[in-house]
Amino acid sequence: MLKYSFLFGFFLTLLCQQIHAQDRMVIPDTVLINGDTLLMFGDSLIVDEPTKEIFWNTGGNYNLNIQQVTLSNWAAGGSSTFALNSGLSLFANYKKEKKVWDTQLNLNLGFNRQADRIYQTRKTNDNFQFSSNYGRELSEFFYLSTQLDARAQLLPGYKYSRPAGTDIETRTKISDFLSPGYVQSSTGLNYRKTYKNKSKISVILSPFTGRFTIVLDDSLSRAGAFGVEPGENVRAEAGVSIAASVNDIRLMENVTWKSDINLFSNYERFGNMVVNFNSVIRMKVNKYISTRIETVLIYDEKVFIKQDDGTSKQAVQLQNLINFGISLDF
């Protein structure tokens, strides 16, 4: 009996010591190095690394839309068609202290192919747009900014027509790569604001703006297309400009709007505006599928549009696209 009592007491003592050890507060050692206090547990040194600041924000979107109609012995009539429209949008935004630098690149290409016509494949969309804005903060919402804006197309463009008295369709080249191309550089006051939902608004008023119209194609240059002097490749203008843009404006759940407008007036013809307007409404179905409504409006009094009757006149250029397909954010 004495033996069992001794063993019971021994185990009870060990249990009490274990409980006491668990309740004991472990106080780490501290080490002071270059004014920074570091913690040590035993032989281990714990170092809190400083949080790394992120100055760049980059990303983009790719969309692809395909439509195909195949007909064979179709009593209702019609023709087989294939259409493709694709777009790529990239951005890189930098912010550090009082400096900001925003850059965007947009590319769009679209084609339509119809089997029962002479020129089966035709371009439906061709836009290249690049903009870069660098600014220094003057106050909370105002910046002194310099912006570079470039617009062009990548592939030749044609006017299709059928001369009177014939069924043969002809085409005439009316544009090409950098024919036209537009480069605009402006410096002025920039109002910009970012809201809590990450939507942005920006307005730039620039009394110092240079605009260059480029026509590299020799045949178009000789014809004086897009306002250049016949035989010249560049038309330079100085004037005033206003550029405004909105990004990621939430119209309703899963529906966002992005738009920009650029107005330029030459000092020699002050009041006559060159207008470039772009708008994209995106209705997101899920992570990979969305519907996009894209609108482009251009007006330049120096650009004369060839009409079906063979005459040319000033006109508003309008492009409207409704696409449903793949949309990937990255």
Secondary structure, DSSP 8 states (H G I E B T S, - for coil): -HHHHHHHHHHHHHHHHHHHHHHS----EEEEETTEEEEEETTEEE---------EEEEEEEEEEEEEE--SS-TT----EEEEEEEEEEEEEEEETTEEEEEEEEEEEEEEEETTSSS-EEEEEEEEEEEEEEEEESSSSEEEEEEEEEEE-SS-EEEEE--TT----EEEEEEBTTBTEEEEEEEEEEEEEE-TTS-EEEEEEEEEEEEEEE---HHHHHTTGGG--TT-SEEEEEEEEEEEEEEEEEEETTEEEEEEEEEEEEGGGTT-EEEEEEEEEEEE-SSSEEEEEEEEEEE-TT-EEE-TTS-EEE--EEEEEEEEEEEEE-
